[in-house]
């Protein structure tokens, strides 16, 4: 068991066994990102809502070079040894950052539990995230940061909070740490761990892929998952509906 995963909520970085296809993967993602920009431009110019599916979502289902990432020998070993077997991926997304790209707020990835069950934020037996760097991600390239240990209860830190928030609560300020990557490195983490990425600073653009994993048998809520903070926060951040189109067993 990776001790950093257990203690801090995120594993140490590991290396893909095969990095030979990363250039091809980057080319695919760059093309998909250009398609997304085109959709947004057309929506602005026509004044119509962009109702097209996000071209960066769930491409593990139809792009072979993306699917291969999950079946890399080292990825399979790390996932099996630390998260177990009988897992499926249900969502992938790519994050492309370059000049002018803003930040991603503090958030966690655990937005539903199992069907209509209430979210159990500190249950570490289900709901995980796999994050892989297709390029280097250094301190200035919109680096990723996380709050150590937020997958576990912390005295004085109330997790009945919005899904996304900007300000770092004072009580966990000393837990904020960077996640820096070399091309072809990956981590796994508990989806309840709070993390963010900063605005792009300088240097080369960077590309990462995040995938959400769950245990076989996990059910999607038919009516979506309301904000676990409830009350005013739930009204501010409405119910999210999750598609089941991206389900792919990985071990």
C-alpha positions as CSV (number, residue, x, y, z in Angstrom):
1,X,0.0,0.0,0.0
2,X,1.3,3.4,-0.9
3,X,1.8,5.2,2.4
4,X,1.3,8.7,1.0
5,X,-2.0,7.6,-0.5
6,X,-3.1,6.4,3.0
7,X,-1.8,9.4,4.9
8,X,-2.2,12.4,2.5
9,X,-4.9,11.1,0.2
10,X,-2.7,11.0,-3.0
11,X,-0.1,8.5,-4.0
12,X,3.5,9.2,-4.9
13,X,4.0,9.8,-8.6
14,X,4.6,6.7,-10.7
15,X,6.0,6.3,-14.3
16,X,4.0,4.9,-17.2
17,X,5.7,1.7,-18.4
18,X,5.2,2.8,-22.0
19,X,5.6,6.5,-22.9
20,X,6.0,5.9,-26.7
21,X,2.4,7.0,-27.5
22,X,2.3,10.2,-25.4
23,X,3.1,12.5,-28.4
24,X,0.1,10.9,-30.3
25,X,-2.1,11.4,-27.3
26,X,-1.1,15.0,-27.0
27,X,-1.9,15.6,-30.7
28,X,-5.4,14.0,-30.2
29,X,-6.1,16.2,-27.2
30,X,-4.9,19.3,-29.0
31,X,-7.2,18.6,-31.9
32,X,-10.2,18.0,-29.5
33,X,-9.4,21.2,-27.7
34,X,-9.5,23.1,-31.0
35,X,-12.9,21.6,-31.7
36,X,-14.2,22.7,-28.4
37,X,-12.9,26.3,-29.1
38,X,-14.7,26.2,-32.4
39,X,-17.9,25.2,-30.8
40,X,-17.6,28.1,-28.3
41,X,-16.8,30.6,-31.1
42,X,-19.8,29.5,-33.1
43,X,-22.1,29.8,-30.1
44,X,-20.9,33.4,-29.4
45,X,-21.2,34.5,-33.0
46,X,-24.7,33.0,-33.4
47,X,-25.9,33.9,-30.0
48,X,-27.1,30.4,-29.5
49,X,-26.3,28.1,-26.6
50,X,-23.6,25.5,-27.3
51,X,-25.5,22.2,-27.0
52,X,-22.7,20.1,-28.5
53,X,-21.2,17.4,-26.3
54,X,-17.9,18.4,-24.8
55,X,-15.3,16.8,-27.2
56,X,-12.8,16.4,-24.3
57,X,-15.1,14.2,-22.2
58,X,-15.1,10.3,-22.2
59,X,-12.8,9.8,-25.2
60,X,-11.4,6.6,-23.6
61,X,-14.5,5.1,-25.2
62,X,-13.6,5.8,-28.8
63,X,-10.0,6.9,-29.0
64,X,-7.6,3.9,-28.8
65,X,-4.5,5.9,-27.7
66,X,-6.5,7.3,-24.7
67,X,-7.9,3.9,-23.8
68,X,-4.4,2.5,-23.7
69,X,-3.4,4.7,-20.8
70,X,-5.6,2.6,-18.5
71,X,-4.0,-0.7,-19.5
72,X,-0.4,0.4,-19.1
73,X,1.4,-2.3,-17.1
74,X,2.4,0.1,-14.3
75,X,-1.0,1.7,-14.1
76,X,-2.6,-1.7,-13.8
77,X,-0.2,-2.6,-11.0
78,X,-0.6,0.6,-9.0
79,X,-4.4,0.6,-9.2
80,X,-4.7,-3.1,-8.3
81,X,-2.2,-2.8,-5.3
82,X,-3.7,0.4,-3.9
83,X,-7.3,0.6,-5.0
84,X,-8.2,-3.0,-5.6
85,X,-9.9,-4.8,-8.5
86,X,-13.3,-4.8,-10.1
87,X,-13.0,-1.1,-10.9
88,X,-14.5,0.8,-13.8
89,X,-13.8,4.2,-15.2
90,X,-16.9,6.3,-15.8
91,X,-15.6,9.7,-16.7
92,X,-12.4,11.1,-18.3
93,X,-11.6,14.7,-19.0
94,X,-8.5,16.6,-20.3
95,X,-7.1,19.8,-18.9
96,X,-5.1,21.9,-21.4
97,X,-3.5,25.0,-19.9
98,X,-1.5,27.6,-21.8
99,X,-1.2,31.4,-21.8
100,X,-4.5,33.0,-20.7
101,X,-5.9,29.9,-19.1
102,X,-7.4,30.6,-15.6
103,X,-7.5,28.6,-12.5
104,X,-9.7,25.7,-11.4
105,X,-11.2,26.3,-7.9
106,X,-10.8,24.1,-4.9
107,X,-13.0,21.0,-5.3
108,X,-13.3,17.3,-4.7
109,X,-14.4,14.6,-7.2
110,X,-16.9,12.7,-5.0
111,X,-20.3,14.0,-6.0
112,X,-22.4,10.9,-5.6
113,X,-22.1,7.7,-3.5
114,X,-24.2,4.7,-4.7
115,X,-27.6,5.3,-6.1
116,X,-29.5,7.5,-3.7
117,X,-27.2,6.8,-0.7
118,X,-25.9,10.0,1.0
119,X,-22.4,10.9,0.2
120,X,-19.9,9.3,2.7
121,X,-17.0,11.7,2.2
122,X,-14.6,9.7,4.4
123,X,-15.3,6.2,3.1
124,X,-12.0,5.4,1.3
125,X,-13.2,2.0,-0.1
126,X,-14.8,3.5,-3.2
127,X,-14.5,6.5,-5.6
128,X,-11.0,7.3,-6.8
129,X,-9.3,9.5,-9.3
130,X,-6.4,8.6,-11.7
131,X,-4.4,11.6,-13.0
132,X,-1.7,11.4,-15.7
133,X,0.5,14.1,-17.1
134,X,0.8,13.9,-20.9
135,X,3.4,16.8,-20.6
136,X,5.5,18.2,-17.8
137,X,3.5,20.1,-15.3
138,X,5.9,22.4,-13.4
139,X,5.3,25.1,-10.8
140,X,4.4,27.8,-13.3
141,X,2.3,25.8,-15.8
142,X,-1.0,25.9,-13.9
143,X,0.3,23.6,-11.2
144,X,-2.0,21.3,-9.3
145,X,-2.3,21.7,-5.6
146,X,-4.0,19.5,-2.9
147,X,-4.9,19.7,0.7
148,X,-3.0,16.9,2.5
149,X,-5.2,14.5,4.4
150,X,-8.6,16.0,3.5
151,X,-9.9,12.5,2.7
152,X,-10.0,12.0,6.5
153,X,-11.7,14.0,9.2
154,X,-9.8,17.1,10.4
155,X,-10.6,18.7,13.7
156,X,-12.2,22.1,13.1
157,X,-12.6,21.6,9.3
158,X,-16.3,21.3,8.3
159,X,-16.8,19.4,5.0
160,X,-20.4,20.7,4.6
161,X,-19.0,23.1,2.0
162,X,-19.7,24.0,-1.6
163,X,-18.5,21.7,-4.4
164,X,-16.2,24.5,-5.6
165,X,-14.7,27.3,-3.5
166,X,-11.9,29.9,-3.9
167,X,-10.6,30.8,-0.5
168,X,-8.4,28.4,1.4
169,X,-9.8,27.9,4.9
170,X,-7.2,29.1,7.5
171,X,-7.4,25.8,9.4
172,X,-6.0,23.9,6.4
173,X,-3.6,26.5,4.9
174,X,-0.6,24.5,6.1
175,X,-1.8,21.4,4.3
176,X,-1.7,22.9,0.8
177,X,1.0,21.2,-1.2
178,X,2.0,21.2,-5.0
179,X,1.7,18.2,-7.3
180,X,4.4,18.5,-9.9
181,X,4.8,16.0,-12.7
182,X,7.2,15.0,-15.4
183,X,5.8,13.8,-18.7
184,X,4.4,10.3,-18.3
185,X,4.0,10.3,-14.5
186,X,0.7,9.5,-12.8
187,X,-0.9,9.4,-9.4
188,X,-4.1,8.0,-7.9
189,X,-6.0,9.6,-5.1
190,X,-9.2,9.4,-3.1
191,X,-11.9,11.4,-4.9
192,X,-12.8,13.2,-1.6
193,X,-9.4,14.8,-1.4
194,X,-9.6,18.5,-2.0
195,X,-7.5,19.8,-4.9
196,X,-7.2,22.6,-7.5
197,X,-5.1,23.9,-10.3
198,X,-3.7,27.4,-10.6
199,X,-3.9,29.8,-13.5
200,X,-1.2,29.3,-16.2
201,X,1.9,31.3,-15.5
202,X,4.6,30.9,-18.1
203,X,6.5,28.4,-20.2
204,X,5.2,25.6,-22.4
205,X,1.5,24.6,-22.3
206,X,0.6,21.5,-20.4
207,X,-1.9,18.7,-20.8
208,X,-3.3,16.3,-18.2
209,X,-6.0,13.7,-18.1
210,X,-8.2,13.0,-15.0
211,X,-10.3,9.8,-14.8
212,X,-12.9,9.0,-12.2
213,X,-13.1,5.4,-11.0
214,X,-15.6,3.4,-9.0
215,X,-16.1,-0.1,-7.7
216,X,-18.2,-2.5,-9.8
217,X,-21.8,-2.4,-8.7
218,X,-21.8,1.3,-7.9
219,X,-25.1,2.8,-9.1
220,X,-25.6,6.2,-10.6
221,X,-28.3,8.4,-9.0
222,X,-31.2,8.6,-11.5
223,X,-32.2,12.1,-10.4
224,X,-28.7,13.4,-10.1
225,X,-26.7,14.2,-7.0
226,X,-27.5,17.4,-5.0
227,X,-24.7,19.3,-3.4
228,X,-23.7,17.5,-0.2
229,X,-23.5,20.8,1.6
230,X,-27.3,21.1,1.3
231,X,-29.2,24.3,2.2
232,X,-28.1,27.5,0.6
233,X,-25.1,25.9,-1.1
234,X,-27.3,23.4,-2.8
235,X,-29.4,26.2,-4.2
236,X,-26.3,28.1,-5.4
237,X,-24.9,24.9,-7.1
238,X,-27.7,22.9,-8.5
239,X,-28.1,19.2,-8.9
240,X,-25.6,17.6,-11.2
241,X,-26.6,14.8,-13.6
242,X,-24.0,12.2,-14.5
243,X,-23.9,10.3,-17.7
244,X,-23.3,6.6,-17.8
245,X,-21.9,6.6,-21.3
246,X,-18.3,6.4,-20.2
247,X,-18.4,3.1,-18.3
248,X,-15.4,0.9,-19.1
249,X,-14.1,-1.9,-16.8
250,X,-10.3,-1.6,-16.2
251,X,-9.4,-4.6,-14.0
